[in-house]
Amino acid sequence: MSQHKNKGKESAEGGNVGSTIVSVFFILAGFLTLYDTQSYSDADSSVFPQAAAILLIICATVSTIQNLIRPVTDEGFGRGSWWRRILLVTTMLLTCAAMTYIGFLLASAIAFIGGMIAAMHDRWSIKKSIIYLASGALIMVVFYLLFRYALYVPLP
């Protein structure tokens, strides 16, 4: 029985090592982004990347501290549907690649639809599809208007 407890502890440490490495990577990426924004010629264009970098640093630091103070016994990554993970990452990469060519709204539609397919575990129905598509369209248009007209972020 003590072997079983030790095995669980080893698993927790292994899972926390990976999570801690990823958190430290995001902390470094946040600082690198902050450093990069110092070279922007227009001060207004650095506000959003700086805010995102600061939020990334804060969240990743909290995650690192949490992993060190209170290890989690469940690694979490080994379970679930791999096709969903692959679809989500592929959708995000496709969205990034396509945004310059097809614009923010159409690229956002690719991200939303791919993300919804990856996230939906229940059966699809016509009612759910209509609700999800309508709410997704509303969210995309609001984000577009927010970035374009309130924050003055130039969008493709």
Secondary structure, 3 states (H helix, E strand, C coil): CHHHHHHHHHHHHHHHHHHHHHHHHHHHHHHHHHHHHCCCCCHHHHHHHHHHHHHHHHHHHHHHHHHHHCCCCCCCCCCCCHHHHHHHHHHHHHHHHHHHHHCHHHHHHHHHHHHHHHHCCCCCCHHHHHHHHHHHHHHHHHHHHHHHHHCCCCCC
